[in-house]
Amino acid sequence: MAQTTDRRRPHRGIWLATCALLLGLTACGDKGQQPTTPQGPTPVGVITLQPQKQQLDATLPGRTRAYLSAEVRPQVSGILQQRLFTEGALVQRGQALYQLDDRSLRAAVASAEAALAKAEASARTQEATARRNAELVKIYAISRQAFDESQAAAAQSRADVGVARANLETARINLRYSRIEAPIAGRTSLSSVTPGALVTANQANALTTIVQMDPMYVDFTQSSTDLLQLKRDWEAGRYQKVDGNQARVRIRLDDGSDYAHEGRLQFAGMIVNDTTGTVTLRAVVPNPDGLLMPGMYVQALLPTGVASDALLIPQQAVSRDLTGRASVLVVGEGDVVEKRTVELARALGSRWLVDSGLKAGERLVVDGFQRIKPGDKVSPQAVELNAKNGGAAIPTAPEDGKRPALPAADGQTVGQGVDIAAPRAGASK
């Protein structure tokens, strides 16, 4: 019996040792899973607001118009014999476009020339008779009535000569009109008639249209409400007025691209359209390449003023509540975050023009604001905004060539101790 008890003691010792080891491992595991709290304030990216001179533009809808436009119509009636131009081609002023059948017009010229010759011959006879009667009346060889009748006949013959000359000139003009010429230089449109068609003088339908497209007009409209507000801003001194005679207009095409040539404001209307409530403005735009065509929809970027001390903030730094009120986060004294309500004037690209709520020299949070709230103490890091990357914040490199550390989305820090010039480990070359 005693021997059996002695055999079981080693097994009991092993079991106790195993339990003790498991308890120790469990304790170590619990100790390793205890949550760690971050040390120090949260790093955030900030920019220091600096006033700058900013030109303010108004984007206005508009249409292109031909600088000169002429509808070609016949001035005499006749049968069209020939079209002398290529549709859509450039023509010069005075270039022949159409040729009409001119046989009847040439006959009219010949008839007018003969009538003039007849009138001139009759006038010479009447003039000679009047001169003779003037001598005879002095010696009382003829009556005074005969003298007066001869003088009247001479005057009438001179008038007949004038009428004949005018008829001849009219006939020659009509003959010239049989060859229809371009009244201006420009590009032609489609021809509405073909050879063999009968055309009439001053008909309603144009034979073709010629437009001069270099330069071009751009007519655009501005709301009278916006114009009144702009005048109030000028009077209040918020913006400096741009000289209308020196205002250059930039054009944006319908596909969103910018036109290469700037125009100049030529005319600003003074009458408000009672239907649309807008004022019409006109700019002259160079068109050497012929890219602009009449009737195109464009947008005109018109400079309306200059803000001498403008504060511009990136759009990603602005948040809005349910009522649409805009606010930003500012790092105040002691690096404590403050929530600031701001009034925004307008959008300028990827930035907002601040109307009120901020002042120069304040530090605006532009990166990392998702992990902070008002009242938190933070570690502000100066960053630069990359305009080529949609205004994304890029940490400013200090003198040691290391980027400052900013928290990532999972609470880890990124960029800490990374040499700007050195490639990342494992990156493909």
Order of alpha helices (4+ residues) and beta strands (2+ residues): alpha-beta-beta-beta-beta-beta-alpha-alpha-beta-beta-beta-beta-alpha-beta-beta-beta-beta-beta-beta-beta-beta-beta-beta-beta-beta-beta-beta-beta-beta
